[in-house]
């Protein structure tokens, strides 16, 4: 028996849990409130994609004469799907790795339309290997089955979303409400069967649904309906990304036929107060609520009567993944691109370096809402403590920091703390492409286990980047992505088209910028999104300043994405296919020489960007200016020093040869003996384990106590050799 049941409804990710319930469970642990969490999505997927589940799919009544040729083929091969499905799922869970050899024979899995556009496997997976090739083929196999299910069994099905159209800016609750009054779908029946088992096992007093996306909304309401009908004594709450952004103006009482409470923004304190109100309710005192909608006197009421402050990030505890079937998540590879596969392949422990965004200015972003507006970083020590805790409890050493934009200074401190503790971890995160990411910082991040970053290039146009208030230029982005790439860190760019006032010429020029960055090898992955106007962004709040006119609608339920007209009158959606097709090819390292016109089936203007623009941006020398406040990090303390005498024209001087044994090479420098002794002493005194970092100014002062002209020494060939090889970093 548990006090709370925390549920992520179908569907989010296949490869790793969405972290919201783990964050809340970790917090509840600090309050000694017992809870149980479940990812209903992965449990439904595993039930559906099993021998019994696929047999039930193919047993459903189907009119073969009225289905597509592709569906007919899948149905005809049904015995092959039923025979292989359990083994394929075990393989994708990492529990049957030898099946990869069978899968890669290309005569093991039944193949339908998803295999028609199969990549050149040798080319695409030359850098990824047998297991990844097999994962890609197994993913296509599952997608074929998914196509069959969507066409013939349940049109709302999707691996990472369910009935998403019902949640996308549904200003009215009518359509969703009508759907909920209708018959259960095929997926509903599986979902509610699993939910019933969990409810009877946990017997909770309060069920909390975390709804991150529109594609989780319908299932959450269907589950809440089931609980109300069969367990009326249980209270039900909704929170998460969707209500935080979409339901801030909800006023339809019918919503509360399903949910007792809807909480907004950070969930820790609101859920704690809900639990206390249910646990201790006597009817004599008014319960305290934090940012909570409920029904009072038959109308929707917003309650925020608690005087308690939200918990600091350092007080929320370590995320707890207990109860979740971590070994049963499915790793899939949809696109043969190592960077792109990070979102769907492998199990990642999810953490946050900082609440909110330290920049908080982008005009398309929800910067008026607390999840962006309130910036609060966590100390590197606490973060790495949490990493160690999660390694112990999950057995996984991979981490995805899910920040809006991880702060460079905190990333540096986290990297140093990881190295001090000699942890072997793999991690990636979201960033802004700002100039703080120097070659030295990128090298340090790589040493600590950082394998990839993703960030918003948005529209690769300096005019539009200024309008967005992004705080970067295309040239700066190119230089920063170069720094990451040269350090061995993969880079994914979020790209945007259709921004207010964007011209067709700017869209073409933006594509040319992106093409050049891929061709130069400084971008490894990217994705184009069409601009969406959101209610809580600066553009949504002041649309007239950006040359757009929103379509006015009355809000009874959800309000975030807003339809609008742009004064340019351009139909930006027509660029979607060409932009996505081009970047798909660029991610595979091919077709850079194809004219941009060939990606589109309508006439576009020629680009105005010089063909060597990005190349020329990268020719600029790095800034070697003497920055006295820079912190100096010495990564190697174990060196071999050999004294010898250097003779020239009958003169001799005492010299020292210092050897640095790095992981993949040996760096040898020669210095005058006294300066070599000084350097070795500095290396020992300022080793990585010493948390107090010396500044370049302090290093200069120390040097000039014994010698002259520190700048001449610092920029000398031997010292530059140490910097080039990462023995000495300036951060």
Secondary structure, DSSP 8 states (H G I E B T S, - for coil): --SEEEEE-S-S-SSS--SHHHHHHHHHHHTT--EEEEEHHHHHHHHHSSHHHHHHHHHS---GGGS-HHHHHHHHTHHHHHHHHHHHHHHHTTS-TTHHHHHTTSSSS---GGGTT---HHHHTTTT-HHHHHHHHHHHHHHHHHHHHHHHT-TT--TT-SSGGGTTT-SSSHHHHHHHHS---HHHHHHHHHHHHHHHHH--SEEEEE--SGGGHHHHHHHHHHHHHH-TTSEEEEESHHHHHH-TT---GGGGGT-SEEE-S-HHHHHHHHHHHHHH--SSS----SSEEEEETTEEEEE---------GGGS-----TTS-GGG-----SSS-TTGGGGTSS--EEE-SEES-SS---TTS-TTSHHHH--EE--HHHHHHHHHHHHHHH---EEEE--SS--HHHHHHHHHHHHHTT---EEEEEE---TT--HHHHHHHHHTTEEEEEEEEESS-HHHHHHHT-S--HHHHHHHHHHHHHHT-EEEEEEEE--TT--HHHHHHHHHHHHHHHHTTS--EEEEEE--EETTSHHHHSGGGGTEEE-----SS---EE-EEETT---GGGGHHHHHHHHHHHHTT--TTS-GGGG-SS------S-TTHHHHHTTS-------TT-EEEE----EEEEEEEEEETTEEEEEEEEEEE-SS-EEEEEEEHHHHHHHHHHHHHT-TT-SS-EEHHHHHHHHTTTSS-HHHHHTSHHHHHHHHTTSEEE-
